[in-house]
Amino acid sequence: MSSEKNTGTTKQKRHKSVLILDGFSRQVLPMQRSFYKSGYHVAIAAPHRFCAGFFSRYVHKKIIWPSLYKNEEETLSELIRYLENNKTDIVLGLSDKTAGLISKHQEKINQQSCIATPPYERLARALDKIKTMQFCMMNNIPCPITINGGVKEIEGLESKIQFPIINKPNRGWVL
């Protein structure tokens, strides 16, 4: 997918570009391959050079920048700076934490690019497993029976619980 940019008398092709923020995640390889094969210029960002996305043949640009897990403001500043200096059509976060960052600051980021993340309030609600299960149960959407709480909340329910059971935290990452 490329668009043509008219620069006076000659036409110059400009490939669409994507910035994928989680170069270290296991999801990065199929994502970058798909964008690359669709004709996108693929840029991968990660906090270190030892990440899967950097070793793929489907990357045009490798960017090392601050870890979001250590300093959110520094990562956001670096992201905005990158977008101001590099034409980027899509910014994509593959982890809950990165999606949360771009969702929280979508107004700033959308001035430079397009994000593939819902508004922060919707994202936070969707990432909260208890709220998601409660929504499903209230709307008769099939889902596992969900009990919110600890040992005190489930005492006396032993006869009603069917095995196997899954014990999961409410969130994968804190937003």
MODELLER restraints for C-alpha pairs under 7 A, 6 or more apart:
rsr = mdl.restraints
at = mdl.atoms
rsr.add(forms.Gaussian(group=physical.xy_distance, feature=features.Distance(at['CA:1:A'], at['CA:15:A']), mean=6.76, stdev=0.5))
rsr.add(forms.Gaussian(group=physical.xy_distance, feature=features.Distance(at['CA:1:A'], at['CA:16:A']), mean=6.74, stdev=0.5))
rsr.add(forms.Gaussian(group=physical.xy_distance, feature=features.Distance(at['CA:1:A'], at['CA:38:A']), mean=5.91, stdev=0.5))
rsr.add(forms.Gaussian(group=physical.xy_distance, feature=features.Distance(at['CA:1:A'], at['CA:39:A']), mean=4.91, stdev=0.5))
rsr.add(forms.Gaussian(group=physical.xy_distance, feature=features.Distance(at['CA:1:A'], at['CA:40:A']), mean=6.63, stdev=0.5))
rsr.add(forms.Gaussian(group=physical.xy_distance, feature=features.Distance(at['CA:2:A'], at['CA:13:A']), mean=6.69, stdev=0.5))
rsr.add(forms.Gaussian(group=physical.xy_distance, feature=features.Distance(at['CA:2:A'], at['CA:14:A']), mean=5.88, stdev=0.5))
rsr.add(forms.Gaussian(group=physical.xy_distance, feature=features.Distance(at['CA:2:A'], at['CA:15:A']), mean=4.44, stdev=0.5))
rsr.add(forms.Gaussian(group=physical.xy_distance, feature=features.Distance(at['CA:2:A'], at['CA:16:A']), mean=5.78, stdev=0.5))
rsr.add(forms.Gaussian(group=physical.xy_distance, feature=features.Distance(at['CA:2:A'], at['CA:39:A']), mean=6.59, stdev=0.5))
rsr.add(forms.Gaussian(group=physical.xy_distance, feature=features.Distance(at['CA:3:A'], at['CA:13:A']), mean=6.06, stdev=0.5))
rsr.add(forms.Gaussian(group=physical.xy_distance, feature=features.Distance(at['CA:3:A'], at['CA:14:A']), mean=5.58, stdev=0.5))
rsr.add(forms.Gaussian(group=physical.xy_distance, feature=features.Distance(at['CA:3:A'], at['CA:15:A']), mean=6.31, stdev=0.5))
rsr.add(forms.Gaussian(group=physical.xy_distance, feature=features.Distance(at['CA:4:A'], at['CA:11:A']), mean=6.49, stdev=0.5))
rsr.add(forms.Gaussian(group=physical.xy_distance, feature=features.Distance(at['CA:4:A'], at['CA:12:A']), mean=5.89, stdev=0.5))
rsr.add(forms.Gaussian(group=physical.xy_distance, feature=features.Distance(at['CA:4:A'], at['CA:13:A']), mean=4.55, stdev=0.5))
rsr.add(forms.Gaussian(group=physical.xy_distance, feature=features.Distance(at['CA:4:A'], at['CA:14:A']), mean=5.90, stdev=0.5))
rsr.add(forms.Gaussian(group=physical.xy_distance, feature=features.Distance(at['CA:5:A'], at['CA:11:A']), mean=5.95, stdev=0.5))
rsr.add(forms.Gaussian(group=physical.xy_distance, feature=features.Distance(at['CA:5:A'], at['CA:12:A']), mean=5.39, stdev=0.5))
rsr.add(forms.Gaussian(group=physical.xy_distance, feature=features.Distance(at['CA:5:A'], at['CA:13:A']), mean=5.98, stdev=0.5))
rsr.add(forms.Gaussian(group=physical.xy_distance, feature=features.Distance(at['CA:5:A'], at['CA:14:A']), mean=6.45, stdev=0.5))
rsr.add(forms.Gaussian(group=physical.xy_distance, feature=features.Distance(at['CA:6:A'], at['CA:12:A']), mean=6.36, stdev=0.5))
rsr.add(forms.Gaussian(group=physical.xy_distance, feature=features.Distance(at['CA:15:A'], at['CA:39:A']), mean=6.65, stdev=0.5))
rsr.add(forms.Gaussian(group=physical.xy_distance, feature=features.Distance(at['CA:15:A'], at['CA:40:A']), mean=5.79, stdev=0.5))
rsr.add(forms.Gaussian(group=physical.xy_distance, feature=features.Distance(at['CA:15:A'], at['CA:41:A']), mean=6.12, stdev=0.5))
rsr.add(forms.Gaussian(group=physical.xy_distance, feature=features.Distance(at['CA:16:A'], at['CA:40:A']), mean=4.97, stdev=0.5))
rsr.add(forms.Gaussian(group=physical.xy_distance, feature=features.Distance(at['CA:16:A'], at['CA:41:A']), mean=6.07, stdev=0.5))
rsr.add(forms.Gaussian(group=physical.xy_distance, feature=features.Distance(at['CA:16:A'], at['CA:89:A']), mean=6.13, stdev=0.5))
rsr.add(forms.Gaussian(group=physical.xy_distance, feature=features.Distance(at['CA:17:A'], at['CA:40:A']), mean=5.03, stdev=0.5))
rsr.add(forms.Gaussian(group=physical.xy_distance, feature=features.Distance(at['CA:17:A'], at['CA:41:A']), mean=4.41, stdev=0.5))
rsr.add(forms.Gaussian(group=physical.xy_distance, feature=features.Distance(at['CA:17:A'], at['CA:42:A']), mean=5.92, stdev=0.5))
rsr.add(forms.Gaussian(group=physical.xy_distance, feature=features.Distance(at['CA:17:A'], at['CA:88:A']), mean=5.13, stdev=0.5))
rsr.add(forms.Gaussian(group=physical.xy_distance, feature=features.Distance(at['CA:17:A'], at['CA:89:A']), mean=5.28, stdev=0.5))
rsr.add(forms.Gaussian(group=physical.xy_distance, feature=features.Distance(at['CA:17:A'], at['CA:90:A']), mean=6.61, stdev=0.5))
rsr.add(forms.Gaussian(group=physical.xy_distance, feature=features.Distance(at['CA:18:A'], at['CA:40:A']), mean=6.59, stdev=0.5))
rsr.add(forms.Gaussian(group=physical.xy_distance, feature=features.Distance(at['CA:18:A'], at['CA:41:A']), mean=6.30, stdev=0.5))
rsr.add(forms.Gaussian(group=physical.xy_distance, feature=features.Distance(at['CA:18:A'], at['CA:42:A']), mean=5.25, stdev=0.5))
rsr.add(forms.Gaussian(group=physical.xy_distance, feature=features.Distance(at['CA:18:A'], at['CA:43:A']), mean=6.16, stdev=0.5))
rsr.add(forms.Gaussian(group=physical.xy_distance, feature=features.Distance(at['CA:18:A'], at['CA:88:A']), mean=5.86, stdev=0.5))
rsr.add(forms.Gaussian(group=physical.xy_distance, feature=features.Distance(at['CA:18:A'], at['CA:89:A']), mean=5.86, stdev=0.5))
rsr.add(forms.Gaussian(group=physical.xy_distance, feature=features.Distance(at['CA:18:A'], at['CA:90:A']), mean=4.71, stdev=0.5))
rsr.add(forms.Gaussian(group=physical.xy_distance, feature=features.Distance(at['CA:18:A'], at['CA:91:A']), mean=5.90, stdev=0.5))
rsr.add(forms.Gaussian(group=physical.xy_distance, feature=features.Distance(at['CA:19:A'], at['CA:42:A']), mean=6.29, stdev=0.5))
rsr.add(forms.Gaussian(group=physical.xy_distance, feature=features.Distance(at['CA:19:A'], at['CA:43:A']), mean=4.78, stdev=0.5))
rsr.add(forms.Gaussian(group=physical.xy_distance, feature=features.Distance(at['CA:19:A'], at['CA:44:A']), mean=5.88, stdev=0.5))
rsr.add(forms.Gaussian(group=physical.xy_distance, feature=features.Distance(at['CA:19:A'], at['CA:88:A']), mean=6.74, stdev=0.5))
rsr.add(forms.Gaussian(group=physical.xy_distance, feature=features.Distance(at['CA:19:A'], at['CA:90:A']), mean=6.26, stdev=0.5))
rsr.add(forms.Gaussian(group=physical.xy_distance, feature=features.Distance(at['CA:19:A'], at['CA:91:A']), mean=4.87, stdev=0.5))
rsr.add(forms.Gaussian(group=physical.xy_distance, feature=features.Distance(at['CA:19:A'], at['CA:92:A']), mean=6.16, stdev=0.5))
rsr.add(forms.Gaussian(group=physical.xy_distance, feature=features.Distance(at['CA:20:A'], at['CA:43:A']), mean=6.26, stdev=0.5))
rsr.add(forms.Gaussian(group=physical.xy_distance, feature=features.Distance(at['CA:20:A'], at['CA:44:A']), mean=4.99, stdev=0.5))
rsr.add(forms.Gaussian(group=physical.xy_distance, feature=features.Distance(at['CA:20:A'], at['CA:45:A']), mean=6.22, stdev=0.5))
rsr.add(forms.Gaussian(group=physical.xy_distance, feature=features.Distance(at['CA:20:A'], at['CA:91:A']), mean=6.14, stdev=0.5))
rsr.add(forms.Gaussian(group=physical.xy_distance, feature=features.Distance(at['CA:20:A'], at['CA:92:A']), mean=4.89, stdev=0.5))
rsr.add(forms.Gaussian(group=physical.xy_distance, feature=features.Distance(at['CA:20:A'], at['CA:93:A']), mean=6.09, stdev=0.5))
rsr.add(forms.Gaussian(group=physical.xy_distance, feature=features.Distance(at['CA:21:A'], at['CA:44:A']), mean=6.10, stdev=0.5))
rsr.add(forms.Gaussian(group=physical.xy_distance, feature=features.Distance(at['CA:21:A'], at['CA:45:A']), mean=4.79, stdev=0.5))
rsr.add(forms.Gaussian(group=physical.xy_distance, feature=features.Distance(at['CA:21:A'], at['CA:46:A']), mean=6.51, stdev=0.5))
rsr.add(forms.Gaussian(group=physical.xy_distance, feature=features.Distance(at['CA:21:A'], at['CA:92:A']), mean=6.19, stdev=0.5))
rsr.add(forms.Gaussian(group=physical.xy_distance, feature=features.Distance(at['CA:21:A'], at['CA:93:A']), mean=5.19, stdev=0.5))
rsr.add(forms.Gaussian(group=physical.xy_distance, feature=features.Distance(at['CA:22:A'], at['CA:28:A']), mean=6.69, stdev=0.5))
rsr.add(forms.Gaussian(group=physical.xy_distance, feature=features.Distance(at['CA:22:A'], at['CA:45:A']), mean=6.21, stdev=0.5))
rsr.add(forms.Gaussian(group=physical.xy_distance, feature=features.Distance(at['CA:22:A'], at['CA:46:A']), mean=5.93, stdev=0.5))
rsr.add(forms.Gaussian(group=physical.xy_distance, feature=features.Distance(at['CA:22:A'], at['CA:93:A']), mean=6.21, stdev=0.5))
rsr.add(forms.Gaussian(group=physical.xy_distance, feature=features.Distance(at['CA:22:A'], at['CA:94:A']), mean=5.81, stdev=0.5))
rsr.add(forms.Gaussian(group=physical.xy_distance, feature=features.Distance(at['CA:22:A'], at['CA:95:A']), mean=6.89, stdev=0.5))
rsr.add(forms.Gaussian(group=physical.xy_distance, feature=features.Distance(at['CA:23:A'], at['CA:44:A']), mean=5.49, stdev=0.5))
rsr.add(forms.Gaussian(group=physical.xy_distance, feature=features.Distance(at['CA:23:A'], at['CA:45:A']), mean=5.47, stdev=0.5))
rsr.add(forms.Gaussian(group=physical.xy_distance, feature=features.Distance(at['CA:23:A'], at['CA:46:A']), mean=4.94, stdev=0.5))
rsr.add(forms.Gaussian(group=physical.xy_distance, feature=features.Distance(at['CA:23:A'], at['CA:51:A']), mean=5.91, stdev=0.5))
rsr.add(forms.Gaussian(group=physical.xy_distance, feature=features.Distance(at['CA:23:A'], at['CA:52:A']), mean=6.38, stdev=0.5))
rsr.add(forms.Gaussian(group=physical.xy_distance, feature=features.Distance(at['CA:23:A'], at['CA:53:A']), mean=4.64, stdev=0.5))
rsr.add(forms.Gaussian(group=physical.xy_distance, feature=features.Distance(at['CA:23:A'], at['CA:54:A']), mean=6.88, stdev=0.5))
rsr.add(forms.Gaussian(group=physical.xy_distance, feature=features.Distance(at['CA:24:A'], at['CA:46:A']), mean=6.30, stdev=0.5))
rsr.add(forms.Gaussian(group=physical.xy_distance, feature=features.Distance(at['CA:24:A'], at['CA:51:A']), mean=4.48, stdev=0.5))
rsr.add(forms.Gaussian(group=physical.xy_distance, feature=features.Distance(at['CA:24:A'], at['CA:52:A']), mean=5.58, stdev=0.5))
rsr.add(forms.Gaussian(group=physical.xy_distance, feature=features.Distance(at['CA:24:A'], at['CA:53:A']), mean=6.31, stdev=0.5))
rsr.add(forms.Gaussian(group=physical.xy_distance, feature=features.Distance(at['CA:27:A'], at['CA:94:A']), mean=6.85, stdev=0.5))
rsr.add(forms.Gaussian(group=physical.xy_distance, feature=features.Distance(at['CA:28:A'], at['CA:53:A']), mean=5.97, stdev=0.5))
rsr.add(forms.Gaussian(group=physical.xy_distance, feature=features.Distance(at['CA:29:A'], at['CA:53:A']), mean=6.04, stdev=0.5))
rsr.add(forms.Gaussian(group=physical.xy_distance, feature=features.Distance(at['CA:32:A'], at['CA:42:A']), mean=6.57, stdev=0.5))
rsr.add(forms.Gaussian(group=physical.xy_distance, feature=features.Distance(at['CA:32:A'], at['CA:58:A']), mean=6.11, stdev=0.5))
rsr.add(forms.Gaussian(group=physical.xy_distance, feature=features.Distance(at['CA:32:A'], at['CA:59:A']), mean=6.95, stdev=0.5))
rsr.add(forms.Gaussian(group=physical.xy_distance, feature=features.Distance(at['CA:33:A'], at['CA:58:A']), mean=5.44, stdev=0.5))
rsr.add(forms.Gaussian(group=physical.xy_distance, feature=features.Distance(at['CA:35:A'], at['CA:42:A']), mean=6.93, stdev=0.5))
rsr.add(forms.Gaussian(group=physical.xy_distance, feature=features.Distance(at['CA:36:A'], at['CA:42:A']), mean=6.21, stdev=0.5))
rsr.add(forms.Gaussian(group=physical.xy_distance, feature=features.Distance(at['CA:36:A'], at['CA:58:A']), mean=5.80, stdev=0.5))
rsr.add(forms.Gaussian(group=physical.xy_distance, feature=features.Distance(at['CA:41:A'], at['CA:60:A']), mean=6.18, stdev=0.5))
rsr.add(forms.Gaussian(group=physical.xy_distance, feature=features.Distance(at['CA:42:A'], at['CA:59:A']), mean=5.17, stdev=0.5))
rsr.add(forms.Gaussian(group=physical.xy_distance, feature=features.Distance(at['CA:42:A'], at['CA:60:A']), mean=5.33, stdev=0.5))
rsr.add(forms.Gaussian(group=physical.xy_distance, feature=features.Distance(at['CA:42:A'], at['CA:61:A']), mean=6.51, stdev=0.5))
rsr.add(forms.Gaussian(group=physical.xy_distance, feature=features.Distance(at['CA:43:A'], at['CA:59:A']), mean=6.16, stdev=0.5))
rsr.add(forms.Gaussian(group=physical.xy_distance, feature=features.Distance(at['CA:43:A'], at['CA:60:A']), mean=5.87, stdev=0.5))
rsr.add(forms.Gaussian(group=physical.xy_distance, feature=features.Distance(at['CA:43:A'], at['CA:61:A']), mean=4.50, stdev=0.5))
rsr.add(forms.Gaussian(group=physical.xy_distance, feature=features.Distance(at['CA:43:A'], at['CA:62:A']), mean=5.91, stdev=0.5))
rsr.add(forms.Gaussian(group=physical.xy_distance, feature=features.Distance(at['CA:44:A'], at['CA:53:A']), mean=6.49, stdev=0.5))
rsr.add(forms.Gaussian(group=physical.xy_distance, feature=features.Distance(at['CA:44:A'], at['CA:59:A']), mean=6.95, stdev=0.5))
rsr.add(forms.Gaussian(group=physical.xy_distance, feature=features.Distance(at['CA:44:A'], at['CA:61:A']), mean=6.29, stdev=0.5))
rsr.add(forms.Gaussian(group=physical.xy_distance, feature=features.Distance(at['CA:44:A'], at['CA:62:A']), mean=5.16, stdev=0.5))
rsr.add(forms.Gaussian(group=physical.xy_distance, feature=features.Distance(at['CA:44:A'], at['CA:63:A']), mean=6.01, stdev=0.5))
rsr.add(forms.Gaussian(group=physical.xy_distance, feature=features.Distance(at['CA:45:A'], at['CA:62:A']), mean=6.18, stdev=0.5))
rsr.add(forms.Gaussian(group=physical.xy_distance, feature=features.Distance(at['CA:45:A'], at['CA:63:A']), mean=4.60, stdev=0.5))
rsr.add(forms.Gaussian(group=physical.xy_distance, feature=features.Distance(at['CA:45:A'], at['CA:64:A']), mean=5.79, stdev=0.5))
rsr.add(forms.Gaussian(group=physical.xy_distance, feature=features.Distance(at['CA:45:A'], at['CA:65:A']), mean=6.82, stdev=0.5))
rsr.add(forms.Gaussian(group=physical.xy_distance, feature=features.Distance(at['CA:46:A'], at['CA:63:A']), mean=6.41, stdev=0.5))
rsr.add(forms.Gaussian(group=physical.xy_distance, feature=features.Distance(at['CA:46:A'], at['CA:64:A']), mean=5.19, stdev=0.5))
rsr.add(forms.Gaussian(group=physical.xy_distance, feature=features.Distance(at['CA:46:A'], at['CA:65:A']), mean=6.11, stdev=0.5))
rsr.add(forms.Gaussian(group=physical.xy_distance, feature=features.Distance(at['CA:47:A'], at['CA:64:A']), mean=5.22, stdev=0.5))
rsr.add(forms.Gaussian(group=physical.xy_distance, feature=features.Distance(at['CA:47:A'], at['CA:65:A']), mean=4.97, stdev=0.5))
rsr.add(forms.Gaussian(group=physical.xy_distance, feature=features.Distance(at['CA:47:A'], at['CA:66:A']), mean=5.26, stdev=0.5))
rsr.add(forms.Gaussian(group=physical.xy_distance, feature=features.Distance(at['CA:47:A'], at['CA:67:A']), mean=4.90, stdev=0.5))
rsr.add(forms.Gaussian(group=physical.xy_distance, feature=features.Distance(at['CA:48:A'], at['CA:64:A']), mean=5.72, stdev=0.5))
rsr.add(forms.Gaussian(group=physical.xy_distance, feature=features.Distance(at['CA:49:A'], at['CA:64:A']), mean=6.70, stdev=0.5))
rsr.add(forms.Gaussian(group=physical.xy_distance, feature=features.Distance(at['CA:54:A'], at['CA:62:A']), mean=6.20, stdev=0.5))
rsr.add(forms.Gaussian(group=physical.xy_distance, feature=features.Distance(at['CA:66:A'], at['CA:74:A']), mean=6.54, stdev=0.5))
rsr.add(forms.Gaussian(group=physical.xy_distance, feature=features.Distance(at['CA:66:A'], at['CA:75:A']), mean=5.38, stdev=0.5))
rsr.add(forms.Gaussian(group=physical.xy_distance, feature=features.Distance(at['CA:67:A'], at['CA:75:A']), mean=6.55, stdev=0.5))
rsr.add(forms.Gaussian(group=physical.xy_distance, feature=features.Distance(at['CA:68:A'], at['CA:75:A']), mean=5.57, stdev=0.5))
rsr.add(forms.Gaussian(group=physical.xy_distance, feature=features.Distance(at['CA:80:A'], at['CA:109:A']), mean=6.70, stdev=0.5))
rsr.add(forms.Gaussian(group=physical.xy_distance, feature=features.Distance(at['CA:83:A'], at['CA:112:A']), mean=5.84, stdev=0.5))
rsr.add(forms.Gaussian(group=physical.xy_distance, feature=features.Distance(at['CA:84:A'], at['CA:112:A']), mean=6.46, stdev=0.5))
rsr.add(forms.Gaussian(group=physical.xy_distance, feature=features.Distance(at['CA:88:A'], at['CA:113:A']), mean=5.74, stdev=0.5))
rsr.add(forms.Gaussian(group=physical.xy_distance, feature=features.Distance(at['CA:89:A'], at['CA:113:A']), mean=5.22, stdev=0.5))
rsr.add(forms.Gaussian(group=physical.xy_distance, feature=features.Distance(at['CA:89:A'], at['CA:114:A']), mean=5.87, stdev=0.5))
rsr.add(forms.Gaussian(group=physical.xy_distance, feature=features.Distance(at['CA:90:A'], at['CA:113:A']), mean=5.84, stdev=0.5))
rsr.add(forms.Gaussian(group=physical.xy_distance, feature=features.Distance(at['CA:90:A'], at['CA:114:A']), mean=4.83, stdev=0.5))
rsr.add(forms.Gaussian(group=physical.xy_distance, feature=features.Distance(at['CA:90:A'], at['CA:115:A']), mean=5.62, stdev=0.5))
rsr.add(forms.Gaussian(group=physical.xy_distance, feature=features.Distance(at['CA:91:A'], at['CA:113:A']), mean=6.78, stdev=0.5))
rsr.add(forms.Gaussian(group=physical.xy_distance, feature=features.Distance(at['CA:91:A'], at['CA:114:A']), mean=6.20, stdev=0.5))
rsr.add(forms.Gaussian(group=physical.xy_distance, feature=features.Distance(at['CA:91:A'], at['CA:115:A']), mean=4.93, stdev=0.5))
rsr.add(forms.Gaussian(group=physical.xy_distance, feature=features.Distance(at['CA:91:A'], at['CA:116:A']), mean=6.62, stdev=0.5))
rsr.add(forms.Gaussian(group=physical.xy_distance, feature=features.Distance(at['CA:92:A'], at['CA:115:A']), mean=6.26, stdev=0.5))
rsr.add(forms.Gaussian(group=physical.xy_distance, feature=features.Distance(at['CA:92:A'], at['CA:116:A']), mean=5.75, stdev=0.5))
rsr.add(forms.Gaussian(group=physical.xy_distance, feature=features.Distance(at['CA:93:A'], at['CA:99:A']), mean=4.83, stdev=0.5))
rsr.add(forms.Gaussian(group=physical.xy_distance, feature=features.Distance(at['CA:96:A'], at['CA:173:A']), mean=6.26, stdev=0.5))
rsr.add(forms.Gaussian(group=physical.xy_distance, feature=features.Distance(at['CA:97:A'], at['CA:173:A']), mean=6.23, stdev=0.5))
rsr.add(forms.Gaussian(group=physical.xy_distance, feature=features.Distance(at['CA:97:A'], at['CA:175:A']), mean=6.04, stdev=0.5))
rsr.add(forms.Gaussian(group=physical.xy_distance, feature=features.Distance(at['CA:99:A'], at['CA:117:A']), mean=6.34, stdev=0.5))
rsr.add(forms.Gaussian(group=physical.xy_distance, feature=features.Distance(at['CA:100:A'], at['CA:120:A']), mean=6.67, stdev=0.5))
rsr.add(forms.Gaussian(group=physical.xy_distance, feature=features.Distance(at['CA:100:A'], at['CA:175:A']), mean=5.90, stdev=0.5))
rsr.add(forms.Gaussian(group=physical.xy_distance, feature=features.Distance(at['CA:103:A'], at['CA:117:A']), mean=5.94, stdev=0.5))
rsr.add(forms.Gaussian(group=physical.xy_distance, feature=features.Distance(at['CA:103:A'], at['CA:118:A']), mean=6.42, stdev=0.5))
rsr.add(forms.Gaussian(group=physical.xy_distance, feature=features.Distance(at['CA:103:A'], at['CA:119:A']), mean=5.55, stdev=0.5))
rsr.add(forms.Gaussian(group=physical.xy_distance, feature=features.Distance(at['CA:103:A'], at['CA:120:A']), mean=4.85, stdev=0.5))
rsr.add(forms.Gaussian(group=physical.xy_distance, feature=features.Distance(at['CA:104:A'], at['CA:120:A']), mean=5.26, stdev=0.5))
rsr.add(forms.Gaussian(group=physical.xy_distance, feature=features.Distance(at['CA:125:A'], at['CA:131:A']), mean=6.39, stdev=0.5))
rsr.add(forms.Gaussian(group=physical.xy_distance, feature=features.Distance(at['CA:125:A'], at['CA:132:A']), mean=6.96, stdev=0.5))
rsr.add(forms.Gaussian(group=physical.xy_distance, feature=features.Distance(at['CA:126:A'], at['CA:132:A']), mean=5.84, stdev=0.5))
rsr.add(forms.Gaussian(group=physical.xy_distance, feature=features.Distance(at['CA:127:A'], at['CA:171:A']), mean=6.34, stdev=0.5))
rsr.add(forms.Gaussian(group=physical.xy_distance, feature=features.Distance(at['CA:128:A'], at['CA:170:A']), mean=5.87, stdev=0.5))
rsr.add(forms.Gaussian(group=physical.xy_distance, feature=features.Distance(at['CA:128:A'], at['CA:171:A']), mean=5.57, stdev=0.5))
rsr.add(forms.Gaussian(group=physical.xy_distance, feature=features.Distance(at['CA:129:A'], at['CA:170:A']), mean=5.25, stdev=0.5))
rsr.add(forms.Gaussian(group=physical.xy_distance, feature=features.Distance(at['CA:129:A'], at['CA:171:A']), mean=6.39, stdev=0.5))
rsr.add(forms.Gaussian(group=physical.xy_distance, feature=features.Distance(at['CA:130:A'], at['CA:148:A']), mean=6.77, stdev=0.5))
rsr.add(forms.Gaussian(group=physical.xy_distance, feature=features.Distance(at['CA:130:A'], at['CA:170:A']), mean=6.21, stdev=0.5))
rsr.add(forms.Gaussian(group=physical.xy_distance, feature=features.Distance(at['CA:133:A'], at['CA:143:A']), mean=6.79, stdev=0.5))
rsr.add(forms.Gaussian(group=physical.xy_distance, feature=features.Distance(at['CA:133:A'], at['CA:146:A']), mean=6.74, stdev=0.5))
rsr.add(forms.Gaussian(group=physical.xy_distance, feature=features.Distance(at['CA:136:A'], at['CA:142:A']), mean=6.79, stdev=0.5))
rsr.add(forms.Gaussian(group=physical.xy_distance, feature=features.Distance(at['CA:136:A'], at['CA:143:A']), mean=6.60, stdev=0.5))
